[in-house]
Amino acid sequence: MRADKIFIILLFVTSVIVAISSGGIKTNLPSYLIGLSLFYVFSTLYYHLRVAVKHGNTKVDYTIPYSLAIALYGGPLGVLIYESLYMTTVYFIRKKNKIADDEELLHTFYNIGSFALNGSIAYYLFHALYPFLDRIPFGFWILIIAITMVMSFLSHVYLSIVFLAMGEMNNLKDAITFIKSRSILDMGKIAFSNGLLFFFLVNKQWEMVTGLFLLNYLVSRSNIAINQSIQHKSERDKFEQMAYTDFLTEIYNRAFMDKKMAELNNSKERLGIIVTDIDSFKLINDNYNHAVGDRAIQHFASTLRSYLSEEDYLFRSGGEEFTIFLKNRSYEECLSLVEKVRKGIKDTPAMAEYENKTIHIPMTASFGLYYYRTNEAIEIKKAYVYADQLLLFAKDKGKNCISAKNGLVDIPLSARFE
């Protein structure tokens, strides 16, 4: 028999032995049955609000358990009855909905045994220590919090043993990391929820028990709705980022450039549109390979980005061609920045691995700059075409240069060479 099965059976049998030898229900039976009914109904109602986290092939349930309150009220036998009734119901719900694991019955025995045994330990700890802590302010809550921490620790120890036996954990270090993973906030919710429930049970305040369960239910539903909303937004943002990001250079792609052009077209702001590409890029691919060519493109993109501010936009508009939108600058400032970028590209060769060696790839780039105010005489798409034509003009003039035009004053094209 597998080691994890032996441990689970031993855990369950131990909980049963402790419960039977405890001497029966530790409170008035009719009151216990009322409390048991409320706990069972609301625990079953909460079942679909549970938070389960995958750990290997096993799901760890992080929903707030209510076994502490029923254990302190009804004793070891009382908590065993509650856990058996609730966990058996969960078993049949999962079977009916066809979402049960292959070893669902074994997991059910584990859940009953671990929660019932922890509840029994909590019962004896509480009644042994409460006479002493009752004499100090907030002694009750200090004890409840301490017991909750002990129960959380034991639960993670049980799970670690099972995971180690199943091979889901490799060593003791993994087990210790898992044991320490429980959130303090989670333990706080468990402690205060169960402490209040126990107080209401002892005083037979059934309306308060019901009210607290309903409050927890509403808060849980609200949290789930908020988390789902955040998750959906996060997923949408992630997919949008993927849709608008070039996979090679991790900068904006042509699709995002088209989107941003539509936004800026009616902004009535001054804009410097730059179109640039690597001079004689085909020679890099021909002399080396496409992997080296990709590295050259990545280096080119990162160099361009290093000169830009947060207000500017850099796009990979195709192949080794990139487009830049410079915002909130004068024509002279745009021209000066492009000159700095041109020199920076020339002075910083790309590095790549080729035939088991690190090689340096010298590069130059040509630039077309068109400066104008959006939403005036021409649309932004037309201004982009002008910048692209200026790039071709720079190529014709000998490469490694800038062709620029100030569309606000309609000056002639100018070309700068080193």
C-alpha positions in Angstrom: 0.0 0.0 0.0 1.2 3.5 -0.8 2.7 5.5 2.1 0.3 8.4 1.6 -2.7 6.1 1.9 -1.3 4.6 5.1 -0.9 8.0 6.6 -4.4 9.2 5.6 -6.0 6.0 7.0 -4.0 6.4 10.2 -5.0 10.0 10.5 -8.7 9.1 10.1 -8.6 6.2 12.5 -6.8 8.3 15.1 -9.5 11.0 14.9 -12.2 8.4 15.3 -10.5 6.8 18.3 -10.0 10.2 20.0 -13.7 11.2 19.3 -15.1 7.9 20.7 -12.9 8.0 23.8 -13.8 11.6 24.6 -17.0 10.6 26.3 -19.7 11.9 23.9 -21.1 15.3 23.0 -19.7 18.0 25.4 -22.9 20.2 25.4 -26.6 19.9 25.6 -27.7 17.5 22.8 -30.7 19.6 21.4 -28.5 22.7 21.4 -25.7 20.8 19.6 -28.1 19.6 17.0 -29.4 23.1 16.3 -25.8 24.3 16.0 -24.8 21.3 13.8 -27.7 22.0 11.5 -26.7 25.7 11.0 -23.1 24.8 10.5 -23.9 22.0 8.0 -26.3 24.2 6.0 -24.0 27.2 5.7 -20.9 25.1 5.2 -22.6 23.4 2.3 -23.8 26.7 1.0 -20.2 28.0 1.1 -18.8 25.0 -0.7 -18.9 26.7 -4.1 -17.1 29.7 -2.7 -14.0 27.7 -1.6 -10.6 28.8 -2.8 -8.5 25.8 -4.0 -4.9 26.1 -5.0 -3.3 23.5 -7.2 -0.2 21.9 -5.7 1.1 19.2 -8.1 -1.7 16.8 -8.7 -3.5 17.8 -5.5 -5.7 20.8 -4.7 -5.2 22.5 -1.3 -8.4 24.1 0.0 -8.0 27.6 1.6 -11.6 28.3 2.4 -12.3 29.4 6.0 -13.0 26.2 8.1 -15.6 26.3 10.9 -14.4 23.1 12.7 -12.8 25.1 15.5 -16.0 26.6 16.8 -18.0 23.3 16.6 -15.1 21.5 18.2 -14.9 23.8 21.2 -18.7 23.6 21.5 -19.4 19.9 20.9 -16.1 18.3 21.7 -14.1 15.7 19.7 -17.2 13.6 18.9 -19.1 16.7 17.9 -16.5 17.9 15.4 -16.1 14.4 14.0 -19.9 14.2 13.3 -19.9 17.6 11.7 -16.9 16.9 9.5 -18.2 13.5 8.5 -21.6 14.9 7.5 -20.2 17.9 5.6 -17.3 16.1 3.8 -19.5 13.2 2.8 -22.0 15.7 1.3 -19.1 17.4 -0.6 -18.0 14.0 -1.9 -21.5 13.2 -3.3 -21.8 16.8 -4.8 -18.5 16.3 -6.6 -19.5 12.9 -7.8 -22.8 14.2 -9.1 -21.2 17.1 -10.9 -18.5 14.8 -12.3 -15.7 16.9 -11.0 -14.4 14.3 -8.5 -10.8 13.3 -8.5 -9.7 9.7 -9.1 -9.1 9.3 -5.4 -11.9 11.5 -4.2 -12.9 9.0 -1.5 -9.4 8.9 -0.1 -9.3 12.7 0.0 -12.6 12.7 1.8 -11.2 10.4 4.5 -8.2 12.8 4.7 -10.4 15.9 5.2 -12.5 14.2 7.8 -9.5 12.9 9.7 -7.3 16.0 9.6 -10.1 18.5 10.5 -11.6 16.3 13.2 -8.2 15.5 14.8 -7.2 19.2 14.7 -10.6 20.1 16.3 -10.0 17.5 19.0 -6.6 18.9 19.8 -8.1 22.5 19.8 -10.8 21.4 22.3 -8.3 19.9 24.8 -5.9 22.9 24.4 -8.7 25.4 24.9 -10.0 23.8 28.1 -6.6 23.2 29.5 -5.4 26.8 29.0 -8.5 28.9 29.2 -8.7 28.9 33.1 -5.3 30.7 33.1 -5.8 33.1 30.2 -9.3 34.0 31.3 -7.7 36.1 34.1 -6.0 38.5 31.7 -7.6 41.1 29.3 -8.4 39.6 25.9 -7.2 36.2 27.1 -10.0 34.5 25.2 -8.9 36.0 21.9 -5.3 35.4 22.6 -6.0 31.7 23.1 -8.3 31.4 20.0 -5.6 33.0 17.8 -2.9 30.8 19.3 -5.0 27.7 18.7 -5.8 28.7 15.2 -2.1 29.1 14.5 -1.4 25.6 15.9 -4.2 24.1 13.8 -2.9 25.8 10.7 0.6 24.5 11.4 -0.7 21.0 11.9 -2.8 21.1 8.8 0.2 22.0 6.7 2.3 19.4 8.4 -0.3 16.7 7.5 -0.3 17.9 3.9 3.5 18.1 3.7 3.7 14.4 4.8 1.2 13.4 2.2 3.0 15.4 -0.5 6.4 14.0 0.5 4.9 10.5 0.4 3.4 11.1 -3.0 6.5 12.7 -4.4 4.9 16.1 -4.9 7.6 17.5 -2.7 11.3 16.6 -3.0 12.7 17.4 0.3 12.2 18.8 3.8 13.1 22.3 2.6 10.1 22.3 0.3 7.9 21.1 3.1 9.1 23.9 5.4 8.4 26.5 2.7 4.9 25.1 2.3 4.2 25.1 6.0 5.3 28.7 6.3 3.1 29.8 3.3 -0.2 30.3 5.2 -1.3 33.9 5.3 -1.5 35.7 8.6 -4.7 37.4 7.4 -6.2 34.0 6.6 -5.5 32.8 10.1 -7.0 36.0 11.5 -10.2 35.5 9.6 -10.4 31.9 10.8 -9.7 32.9 14.4 -12.2 35.7 14.7 -15.0 34.0 12.8 -14.7 30.8 14.9 -14.3 32.7 18.1 -17.5 34.7 17.6 -19.3 31.6 16.4 -18.3 29.7 19.6 -19.4 32.6 21.8 -22.8 32.7 20.1 -23.1 28.9 20.4 -22.4 28.9 24.1 -25.0 31.6 24.6 -27.5 29.9 22.3 -27.8 33.1 20.2 -28.9 31.3 17.0 -29.8 34.5 15.3 -26.3 35.8 15.7 -24.9 32.5 14.5 -27.0 32.8 11.4 -26.2 36.5 11.0 -22.5 35.9 11.1 -22.7 33.1 8.6 -24.7 35.3 6.3 -22.2 38.1 6.7 -19.3 35.9 5.8 -21.2 34.6 2.8 -21.9 38.1 1.5 -18.3 39.2 2.1 -17.1 36.1 0.3 -19.4 36.6 -2.6 -18.3 40.2 -2.8 -14.6 39.3 -2.7 -15.1 36.7 -5.4 -16.8 39.3 -7.6 -14.0 41.8 -7.1 -11.3 39.2 -7.7 -13.0 38.0 -10.8 -13.3 41.6 -12.1 -9.6 42.2 -11.3 -8.6 38.9 -12.9 -10.6 39.7 -16.1 -9.1 43.2 -16.3 -5.7 41.7 -15.8 -6.3 39.1 -18.5 -7.6 41.8 -20.9 -4.6 44.0 -20.2 -2.3 41.1 -20.7 -3.9 40.1 -24.0 -3.9 43.7 -25.2 -0.3 44.1 -24.3 0.5 40.9 -26.2 -1.5 42.1 -29.2 0.3 45.4 -29.3 3.9 44.2 -28.5 6.5 43.1 -31.0 7.7 39.7 -29.8 11.3 40.2 -30.9 12.1 43.6 -29.6 9.3 43.9 -26.9 8.4 47.3 -28.1 5.1 48.5 -29.6 4.2 46.9 -33.0 2.5 48.3 -36.1 -1.0 47.6 -34.8 -0.4 49.8 -31.8 1.1 52.4 -34.0 -2.0 52.6 -36.1 -4.1 52.8 -32.9 -1.9 55.6 -31.5 -2.0 57.5 -34.9 -5.8 57.5 -34.7 -5.6 59.0 -31.2 -3.1 61.6 -32.0 -4.7 62.7 -35.3 -7.1 65.1 -33.5 -4.8 66.1 -30.6 -3.7 69.4 -32.2 -0.2 69.0 -30.8 3.2 69.3 -32.4 4.7 66.0 -33.3 8.0 64.8 -34.7 7.5 61.7 -36.8 10.7 59.8 -37.4 11.1 56.7 -39.7 14.4 54.9 -39.5 16.0 51.6 -40.4 19.4 49.9 -40.3 21.6 50.6 -43.3 22.5 47.6 -45.5 20.7 45.2 -43.1 20.6 42.5 -45.7 24.4 42.2 -45.5 24.2 41.3 -41.8 21.9 38.3 -42.6 24.0 37.3 -45.7 27.4 37.5 -43.8 26.1 35.8 -40.7 22.6 34.3 -40.2 19.1 35.4 -39.2 19.8 34.9 -35.5 22.6 37.5 -35.7 20.2 39.7 -37.7 17.6 39.4 -35.0 20.2 40.4 -32.4 21.1 43.4 -34.5 17.4 44.5 -34.6 17.1 44.0 -30.9 20.2 46.2 -30.2 18.9 48.8 -32.6 15.5 48.9 -30.8 17.0 49.1 -27.4 19.4 51.9 -28.5 16.6 53.9 -30.0 14.5 53.5 -26.8 17.4 54.6 -24.6 17.2 58.2 -26.0 13.4 58.6 -25.7 11.3 60.0 -22.8 8.1 58.5 -21.3 6.0 60.8 -23.5 7.6 59.5 -26.8 6.5 56.4 -28.7 8.7 53.8 -30.4 7.2 51.3 -32.8 8.6 48.5 -34.9 6.8 49.3 -38.1 8.2 46.5 -40.2 11.3 44.3 -40.5 14.3 46.4 -39.5 12.3 49.7 -39.8 11.2 51.6 -36.7 9.0 54.7 -36.2 9.2 57.2 -33.5 6.7 59.8 -32.3 8.4 62.7 -30.5 6.0 64.8 -28.4 6.3 68.2 -26.7 9.4 69.2 -28.5 10.3 72.0 -31.0 11.6 71.1 -34.5 15.1 72.0 -33.4 14.9 69.8 -30.4 13.6 66.9 -32.5 16.4 67.4 -35.0 19.0 67.5 -32.3 17.7 64.3 -30.6 17.8 62.4 -33.9 21.4 63.5 -34.5 22.3 62.1 -31.1 20.5 58.8 -31.9 22.3 58.6 -35.2 25.7 59.0 -33.6 24.7 56.6 -30.8 23.8 53.9 -33.3 27.2 54.3 -35.1 29.2 54.4 -31.9 27.7 51.3 -30.2 28.0 48.1 -32.3 25.7 45.2 -31.5 27.0 42.1 -29.9 26.0 38.5 -30.9 27.0 34.9 -30.7 28.2 33.4 -33.9 30.1 30.1 -34.4 30.8 29.9 -30.6 32.3 33.4 -30.6 31.1 36.8 -29.5 31.2 39.1 -32.4 30.7 42.9 -32.7 28.4 44.1 -35.5 29.0 47.8 -36.5 25.8 49.5 -37.7 24.6 52.8 -39.0 21.1 54.0 -39.6 19.3 56.5 -41.7 16.5 58.8 -40.5 13.5 60.6 -42.0 12.0 63.3 -39.8 8.8 65.2 -40.5 7.6 67.8 -38.0 4.1 69.3 -38.0 1.0 70.0 -36.0 -1.6 67.3 -36.0 -5.1 68.0 -37.4 -4.2 70.9 -39.6 -3.5 70.6 -43.3 -2.8 66.9 -43.4 -3.7 63.8 -41.5 -1.2 61.9 -39.5 -1.1 59.0 -41.9 0.0 61.4 -44.6 2.7 62.9 -42.3 4.0 59.4 -41.7 4.2 58.9 -45.5 6.2 62.1 -45.7 8.6 60.9 -43.0 9.0 57.6 -44.9 9.8 59.5 -48.1 12.4 61.5 -46.2 14.0 58.2 -45.0 14.3 57.2 -48.7 15.8 60.5 -49.5 18.5 60.0 -46.8 19.3 56.5 -48.2 19.8 58.0 -51.6 22.1 60.6 -50.2 24.5 58.0 -48.9 23.0 56.5 -45.7 24.0 57.2 -42.1 22.3 60.6 -42.4 19.1 62.5 -41.5 16.6 64.0 -43.9 14.3 66.4 -42.2 11.5 68.8 -43.0 9.6 71.3 -40.8 6.1 71.1 -42.0 5.1 74.2 -40.0 7.3 76.5 -42.1 7.6 74.4 -45.3 11.4 74.7 -45.4 13.3 72.6 -48.0 14.5 69.1 -47.1 17.8 69.2 -45.3 20.3 66.4 -45.1 22.9 65.9 -42.5 26.0 63.7 -42.9 28.8 62.9 -40.7 
